[in-house]
Amino acid sequence: MNNEFQSLKGHLLLDAGGMYGSSFHHSVILMCQHSPQGAFGLVLNQPSNNRVGEILPFTLPPDIKQQSVRNGGPVDQQSVHIIHSDTFMYQGNIMPNLSLMQDINDLNDLKNSVNSNQKIEVFTGYSGWGPGQIESEIARKSWLIHPASIELIFNHSKQSDWRDILRQMDWQQRLLANGPDDLSWN
């Protein structure tokens, strides 16, 4: 048995079908940080009714101001987290071409960027796990792990996108994608 720690940073966690009734039901979570001390992630597919311009106190381009803010998770709903991608940003603190900002004052640098390839998503709240907690949940088969990509991160903001990603996986996950919300209904 391999006991060597393997970070899930830069991967997606998907509800494995057993979280009916919880805040993680059909969630797709981007793992932003993961170490033996715990894990931090952002739910990608739970848009809110708020707009970025309502949350951030900056003069922003109109297209960014009108973007929906995503609910990053059930922890600290007042916190703001920003992920951004840029084709010219080869290094990222989550994965290549993708970084997390937790200080909204750093957004000033991004808003002045002239790169048309830049993508920004804003989240309130986050998903967090203590030491060993996420590993325990994975061992209980509560989560499925899938490689993240810039396309999956920025193009999946609806609850139904959980099913779309599952359909890209193997036959068992395709069955899960087409099953009822609560597997006990089967």
Contacts in CASP RR format, 6 or more apart in sequence:
PFRMAT RR
TARGET T0000
AUTHOR 0000-0000-0000
METHOD contacts of the structure
MODEL  1
MNNEFQSLKGHLLLDAGGMYGSSFHHSVILMCQHSPQGAFGLVLNQPSNN
RVGEILPFTLPPDIKQQSVRNGGPVDQQSVHIIHSDTFMYQGNIMPNLSL
MQDINDLNDLKNSVNSNQKIEVFTGYSGWGPGQIESEIARKSWLIHPASI
ELIFNHSKQSDWRDILRQMDWQQRLLANGPDDLSWN
5 35 0 8 1.000
5 36 0 8 1.000
7 34 0 8 1.000
7 35 0 8 1.000
8 31 0 8 1.000
8 34 0 8 1.000
8 39 0 8 1.000
8 134 0 8 1.000
8 145 0 8 1.000
9 31 0 8 1.000
9 32 0 8 1.000
9 33 0 8 1.000
9 34 0 8 1.000
9 94 0 8 1.000
9 95 0 8 1.000
10 30 0 8 1.000
10 31 0 8 1.000
10 32 0 8 1.000
10 94 0 8 1.000
10 95 0 8 1.000
10 98 0 8 1.000
10 147 0 8 1.000
10 148 0 8 1.000
11 31 0 8 1.000
11 145 0 8 1.000
11 146 0 8 1.000
11 147 0 8 1.000
11 148 0 8 1.000
12 28 0 8 1.000
12 29 0 8 1.000
12 30 0 8 1.000
12 31 0 8 1.000
12 44 0 8 1.000
12 145 0 8 1.000
12 146 0 8 1.000
12 147 0 8 1.000
12 148 0 8 1.000
12 152 0 8 1.000
12 165 0 8 1.000
13 27 0 8 1.000
13 28 0 8 1.000
13 29 0 8 1.000
13 31 0 8 1.000
13 134 0 8 1.000
13 143 0 8 1.000
13 144 0 8 1.000
13 145 0 8 1.000
14 27 0 8 1.000
14 28 0 8 1.000
14 29 0 8 1.000
14 143 0 8 1.000
14 144 0 8 1.000
14 145 0 8 1.000
14 146 0 8 1.000
14 162 0 8 1.000
14 165 0 8 1.000
14 166 0 8 1.000
15 24 0 8 1.000
15 25 0 8 1.000
15 26 0 8 1.000
15 27 0 8 1.000
15 142 0 8 1.000
15 143 0 8 1.000
15 144 0 8 1.000
15 162 0 8 1.000
16 141 0 8 1.000
16 142 0 8 1.000
16 143 0 8 1.000
16 144 0 8 1.000
16 176 0 8 1.000
17 26 0 8 1.000
17 176 0 8 1.000
17 183 0 8 1.000
18 142 0 8 1.000
18 183 0 8 1.000
19 25 0 8 1.000
19 26 0 8 1.000
19 27 0 8 1.000
19 142 0 8 1.000
20 181 0 8 1.000
20 182 0 8 1.000
20 183 0 8 1.000
23 73 0 8 1.000
23 74 0 8 1.000
24 43 0 8 1.000
24 127 0 8 1.000
25 181 0 8 1.000
26 45 0 8 1.000
26 159 0 8 1.000
26 162 0 8 1.000
26 163 0 8 1.000
26 181 0 8 1.000
27 43 0 8 1.000
27 45 0 8 1.000
27 46 0 8 1.000
27 127 0 8 1.000
27 162 0 8 1.000
28 43 0 8 1.000
28 44 0 8 1.000
28 45 0 8 1.000
28 152 0 8 1.000
28 156 0 8 1.000
28 161 0 8 1.000
28 162 0 8 1.000
28 165 0 8 1.000
29 41 0 8 1.000
29 42 0 8 1.000
29 43 0 8 1.000
29 44 0 8 1.000
29 127 0 8 1.000
30 41 0 8 1.000
30 42 0 8 1.000
30 44 0 8 1.000
30 83 0 8 1.000
30 94 0 8 1.000
30 148 0 8 1.000
30 153 0 8 1.000
31 39 0 8 1.000
31 40 0 8 1.000
31 41 0 8 1.000
31 148 0 8 1.000
32 40 0 8 1.000
32 41 0 8 1.000
32 42 0 8 1.000
32 81 0 8 1.000
32 83 0 8 1.000
32 94 0 8 1.000
32 100 0 8 1.000
33 39 0 8 1.000
33 40 0 8 1.000
33 41 0 8 1.000
33 100 0 8 1.000
34 40 0 8 1.000
34 134 0 8 1.000
36 131 0 8 1.000
36 132 0 8 1.000
37 130 0 8 1.000
37 131 0 8 1.000
38 128 0 8 1.000
38 129 0 8 1.000
38 130 0 8 1.000
38 131 0 8 1.000
38 132 0 8 1.000
38 133 0 8 1.000
38 134 0 8 1.000
39 128 0 8 1.000
39 129 0 8 1.000
39 130 0 8 1.000
39 133 0 8 1.000
39 134 0 8 1.000
40 126 0 8 1.000
40 127 0 8 1.000
40 128 0 8 1.000
40 129 0 8 1.000
41 72 0 8 1.000
41 73 0 8 1.000
41 126 0 8 1.000
41 127 0 8 1.000
41 128 0 8 1.000
42 70 0 8 1.000
42 72 0 8 1.000
42 73 0 8 1.000
42 81 0 8 1.000
42 83 0 8 1.000
42 123 0 8 1.000
42 126 0 8 1.000
42 127 0 8 1.000
43 70 0 8 1.000
43 71 0 8 1.000
43 72 0 8 1.000
43 73 0 8 1.000
43 123 0 8 1.000
43 127 0 8 1.000
44 70 0 8 1.000
44 152 0 8 1.000
44 153 0 8 1.000
44 156 0 8 1.000
44 157 0 8 1.000
44 161 0 8 1.000
45 70 0 8 1.000
45 156 0 8 1.000
45 157 0 8 1.000
45 158 0 8 1.000
45 159 0 8 1.000
45 160 0 8 1.000
45 161 0 8 1.000
45 162 0 8 1.000
46 70 0 8 1.000
46 71 0 8 1.000
46 72 0 8 1.000
46 73 0 8 1.000
46 159 0 8 1.000
47 68 0 8 1.000
47 69 0 8 1.000
47 70 0 8 1.000
47 71 0 8 1.000
47 157 0 8 1.000
47 158 0 8 1.000
48 68 0 8 1.000
48 69 0 8 1.000
48 70 0 8 1.000
48 71 0 8 1.000
48 124 0 8 1.000
49 68 0 8 1.000
50 68 0 8 1.000
50 69 0 8 1.000
50 124 0 8 1.000
51 65 0 8 1.000
51 66 0 8 1.000
51 67 0 8 1.000
51 68 0 8 1.000
51 69 0 8 1.000
52 60 0 8 1.000
52 64 0 8 1.000
52 65 0 8 1.000
52 66 0 8 1.000
52 67 0 8 1.000
52 68 0 8 1.000
52 69 0 8 1.000
52 122 0 8 1.000
53 60 0 8 1.000
53 64 0 8 1.000
53 65 0 8 1.000
53 66 0 8 1.000
54 69 0 8 1.000
55 69 0 8 1.000
55 80 0 8 1.000
55 122 0 8 1.000
55 124 0 8 1.000
56 80 0 8 1.000
56 104 0 8 1.000
56 107 0 8 1.000
56 122 0 8 1.000
57 104 0 8 1.000
58 104 0 8 1.000
58 107 0 8 1.000
58 108 0 8 1.000
58 111 0 8 1.000
59 111 0 8 1.000
60 107 0 8 1.000
60 111 0 8 1.000
61 111 0 8 1.000
64 111 0 8 1.000
64 120 0 8 1.000
67 120 0 8 1.000
67 121 0 8 1.000
67 122 0 8 1.000
68 157 0 8 1.000
69 122 0 8 1.000
69 123 0 8 1.000
69 124 0 8 1.000
70 121 0 8 1.000
70 122 0 8 1.000
70 123 0 8 1.000
70 124 0 8 1.000
70 157 0 8 1.000
71 77 0 8 1.000
71 123 0 8 1.000
71 124 0 8 1.000
71 125 0 8 1.000
72 81 0 8 1.000
72 123 0 8 1.000
72 124 0 8 1.000
72 125 0 8 1.000
72 126 0 8 1.000
72 127 0 8 1.000
73 123 0 8 1.000
73 125 0 8 1.000
73 126 0 8 1.000
73 127 0 8 1.000
74 125 0 8 1.000
74 127 0 8 1.000
75 125 0 8 1.000
75 126 0 8 1.000
75 127 0 8 1.000
75 128 0 8 1.000
76 125 0 8 1.000
76 126 0 8 1.000
77 124 0 8 1.000
77 125 0 8 1.000
78 124 0 8 1.000
78 125 0 8 1.000
79 102 0 8 1.000
79 124 0 8 1.000
79 125 0 8 1.000
79 126 0 8 1.000
80 102 0 8 1.000
80 104 0 8 1.000
80 122 0 8 1.000
80 123 0 8 1.000
80 124 0 8 1.000
80 125 0 8 1.000
81 100 0 8 1.000
81 101 0 8 1.000
81 102 0 8 1.000
81 122 0 8 1.000
81 123 0 8 1.000
81 124 0 8 1.000
81 125 0 8 1.000
81 126 0 8 1.000
82 100 0 8 1.000
82 101 0 8 1.000
82 102 0 8 1.000
82 104 0 8 1.000
82 106 0 8 1.000
82 107 0 8 1.000
82 110 0 8 1.000
82 120 0 8 1.000
82 121 0 8 1.000
82 122 0 8 1.000
82 123 0 8 1.000
83 94 0 8 1.000
83 98 0 8 1.000
83 99 0 8 1.000
83 100 0 8 1.000
83 101 0 8 1.000
83 120 0 8 1.000
83 121 0 8 1.000
83 123 0 8 1.000
83 153 0 8 1.000
84 98 0 8 1.000
84 99 0 8 1.000
84 101 0 8 1.000
84 110 0 8 1.000
84 118 0 8 1.000
84 119 0 8 1.000
84 120 0 8 1.000
84 121 0 8 1.000
85 97 0 8 1.000
85 98 0 8 1.000
85 99 0 8 1.000
85 118 0 8 1.000
85 119 0 8 1.000
85 150 0 8 1.000
85 153 0 8 1.000
85 154 0 8 1.000
86 97 0 8 1.000
86 113 0 8 1.000
86 115 0 8 1.000
86 117 0 8 1.000
86 118 0 8 1.000
86 119 0 8 1.000
87 97 0 8 1.000
87 115 0 8 1.000
87 117 0 8 1.000
88 115 0 8 1.000
88 117 0 8 1.000
89 97 0 8 1.000
89 98 0 8 1.000
89 99 0 8 1.000
90 96 0 8 1.000
90 97 0 8 1.000
92 98 0 8 1.000
92 99 0 8 1.000
93 99 0 8 1.000
93 100 0 8 1.000
94 100 0 8 1.000
95 148 0 8 1.000
97 150 0 8 1.000
98 148 0 8 1.000
98 150 0 8 1.000
98 153 0 8 1.000
101 107 0 8 1.000
101 110 0 8 1.000
110 118 0 8 1.000
110 120 0 8 1.000
119 150 0 8 1.000
119 154 0 8 1.000
121 153 0 8 1.000
121 154 0 8 1.000
121 157 0 8 1.000
129 137 0 8 1.000
134 143 0 8 1.000
137 143 0 8 1.000
138 145 0 8 1.000
144 166 0 8 1.000
144 169 0 8 1.000
144 173 0 8 1.000
146 152 0 8 1.000
146 165 0 8 1.000
146 168 0 8 1.000
146 169 0 8 1.000
152 165 0 8 1.000
156 164 0 8 1.000
156 165 0 8 1.000
162 177 0 8 1.000
163 177 0 8 1.000
163 178 0 8 1.000
164 177 0 8 1.000
166 173 0 8 1.000
166 174 0 8 1.000
166 176 0 8 1.000
166 177 0 8 1.000
167 173 0 8 1.000
167 174 0 8 1.000
167 177 0 8 1.000
179 186 0 8 1.000
180 186 0 8 1.000
END
